[in-house]
Amino acid sequence: MAGNMRYVAGEVSDPNIKASIAAAASGQFPQAVILSCLDSRVPVELVFDVGIGDVFVGRVAGNVENVDQLGSMEFATKAAGAKLVMVLGHEACGAVKGACDGVELGNLTALLAKIQPAVDAVEGFEADQRNSKNADFVEKVVEKNVRMTVADIRKDSPVLAEAEKAGEIMIVGAIYSLQDGSVTLLE
């Protein structure tokens, strides 16, 4: 989070790339694994002002978990020693908007179906307000989707759930602001 504060302030570090490449060649010891959306406006390493070898990043539209992401998180924590698992959603997520509107397109249909439970779980909006044109609804679904993905990680990976219970790792959700670049942790 300190790196995100530097990023927001425009005071990012200027790592020596050649030295970072050389140091990482002999092994990796990332602090965190971050499941982020595919969105090109959320450059995870830049957002947290980290460099080569500092974090694992898994990316998929809508930051949803699947068995491949879970296996990668288990590797990151149990084999490589990462201490934090973060699900990072973001404002105005296109995948969330697609789920809100019931978009169907090839394999995207199955991916958006993973976000649909978050769409269905958001309350307080009339039927005509439950679409991508309603920014408030979209933002509620973005947050619900992050929270549900965190819960799914705990449910679908006993390895990660047990590591969290033992105090070996933390599993958290967060939202990235497209407006100012800040990351807000969800409680």
C-alpha positions in Angstrom: 0.0 0.0 0.0 3.0 2.3 0.5 3.9 1.7 -3.1 0.4 2.7 -4.1 0.7 5.9 -2.2 3.9 6.7 -4.1 2.2 5.9 -7.4 -0.8 8.2 -6.6 1.6 11.0 -5.6 3.6 10.5 -8.8 6.7 9.7 -6.8 7.4 6.2 -8.1 10.8 4.6 -7.6 13.2 4.3 -10.5 14.5 0.8 -10.2 17.7 -0.3 -11.9 16.1 -2.7 -14.4 19.4 -4.5 -15.3 20.2 -5.1 -11.6 16.6 -6.3 -11.0 16.8 -8.8 -13.9 20.1 -10.1 -12.7 18.9 -10.4 -9.1 15.7 -12.2 -10.1 17.5 -14.7 -12.3 18.7 -16.7 -9.3 15.2 -17.0 -7.7 12.0 -15.2 -6.8 10.7 -14.2 -3.4 7.5 -12.1 -4.1 5.7 -10.5 -1.3 2.2 -11.0 -2.7 0.0 -12.6 -5.4 -2.5 -10.3 -6.9 -5.5 -11.5 -8.9 -6.4 -8.5 -11.1 -8.7 -7.8 -14.0 -7.3 -8.0 -17.5 -8.1 -4.2 -18.0 -5.1 -2.4 -19.5 -5.8 0.6 -17.3 -4.7 -1.3 -14.2 -1.0 -1.9 -14.6 -0.5 -3.8 -11.3 3.2 -3.6 -10.9 3.1 0.2 -11.5 0.0 0.7 -9.3 2.0 -0.7 -6.3 5.4 0.7 -7.4 7.0 -2.7 -7.4 9.5 -4.2 -9.8 10.7 -7.5 -11.2 10.3 -10.3 -8.7 8.3 -8.4 -6.2 4.8 -9.7 -6.9 3.0 -12.4 -8.7 0.2 -11.1 -10.9 -2.7 -13.2 -12.3 -5.0 -11.4 -14.7 -8.4 -12.4 -16.0 -11.3 -10.2 -17.1 -13.5 -9.5 -14.0 -10.8 -10.8 -11.6 -12.6 -14.1 -11.1 -10.9 -17.1 -9.6 -10.7 -20.5 -11.3 -8.7 -23.7 -10.7 -5.7 -22.4 -12.6 -5.6 -19.1 -10.6 -6.1 -21.0 -7.4 -3.2 -23.4 -8.2 -1.1 -20.4 -9.1 -2.0 -18.7 -5.7 -1.1 -22.0 -3.9 2.2 -22.1 -5.6 2.9 -18.4 -4.9 2.2 -18.8 -1.2 3.2 -22.3 -0.3 6.2 -22.8 -2.6 7.4 -19.2 -3.2 6.5 -17.7 0.2 4.2 -14.8 -0.8 2.4 -13.6 2.4 -0.6 -11.8 0.8 -3.3 -12.8 -1.7 -5.2 -9.8 -3.0 -8.2 -9.7 -5.3 -8.0 -6.3 -7.1 -11.1 -5.1 -8.8 -11.5 -1.7 -10.4 -14.0 1.0 -11.2 -16.1 0.7 -14.4 -15.0 -2.8 -15.0 -16.0 -3.9 -18.6 -16.5 -7.5 -17.6 -18.8 -6.5 -14.7 -20.7 -4.2 -17.1 -21.0 -7.1 -19.5 -22.4 -9.3 -16.8 -24.8 -6.6 -15.7 -26.2 -6.5 -19.3 -26.2 -10.2 -19.9 -23.7 -10.1 -22.7 -23.2 -13.4 -24.5 -20.2 -13.9 -26.8 -18.3 -17.1 -27.3 -16.1 -18.0 -24.3 -16.8 -14.7 -22.7 -20.3 -16.0 -21.9 -18.9 -18.5 -19.4 -16.6 -16.0 -17.9 -19.4 -13.5 -17.3 -21.5 -16.2 -15.8 -18.9 -16.3 -12.9 -19.7 -12.6 -12.2 -23.5 -13.1 -12.4 -23.9 -14.1 -8.8 -22.5 -10.7 -7.8 -24.9 -9.0 -10.1 -27.8 -11.0 -8.6 -26.6 -10.3 -5.0 -26.6 -6.5 -5.2 -29.9 -5.2 -3.7 -31.6 -1.8 -3.7 -32.0 -1.2 -7.4 -35.1 -1.5 -9.5 -35.1 -3.7 -12.6 -34.6 -0.8 -14.9 -31.6 0.4 -12.9 -29.7 -2.9 -13.0 -27.5 -2.3 -16.1 -24.2 -1.0 -17.2 -25.5 2.5 -17.7 -26.1 2.9 -14.0 -22.6 3.7 -12.6 -23.8 3.3 -9.0 -25.1 -0.2 -9.7 -21.9 -1.2 -11.6 -19.7 0.0 -8.7 -21.8 -2.0 -6.2 -21.4 -5.1 -8.4 -17.6 -4.5 -8.7 -17.3 -4.5 -4.9 -19.6 -7.5 -4.5 -17.7 -9.4 -7.1 -14.4 -8.8 -5.3 -15.9 -9.8 -2.0 -17.4 -13.0 -3.5 -14.1 -13.8 -5.3 -12.3 -13.6 -1.9 -14.9 -15.9 -0.4 -14.6 -18.3 -3.3 -10.8 -18.4 -2.8 -11.3 -19.4 0.8 -14.0 -21.9 -0.1 -12.4 -23.5 -3.2 -8.8 -23.7 -1.9 -8.4 -25.5 1.5 -4.6 -24.9 1.1 -5.1 -21.1 1.1 -7.9 -21.1 3.7 -5.8 -23.2 6.1 -2.7 -21.0 5.5 -4.8 -17.9 6.3 -6.3 -19.5 9.5 -2.8 -20.4 10.6 -1.7 -16.7 10.2 0.8 -17.6 7.4 -1.0 -15.4 4.8 -3.7 -12.8 4.5 -6.4 -12.8 1.8 -7.9 -9.4 1.0 -10.0 -7.6 -1.5 -9.4 -4.2 -2.9 -10.7 -1.7 -5.5 -8.6 0.4 -7.8 -9.7 3.9 -8.7 -9.4 4.7 -12.4 -9.9 8.4 -11.4 -6.8 8.8 -9.2 -4.9 5.5 -9.1 -5.6 4.8 -5.5 -6.3 1.3 -4.1 -8.8 1.0 -1.3 -8.8 -2.2 0.8 -12.2 -3.7 1.6 -12.9 -4.7 5.1 
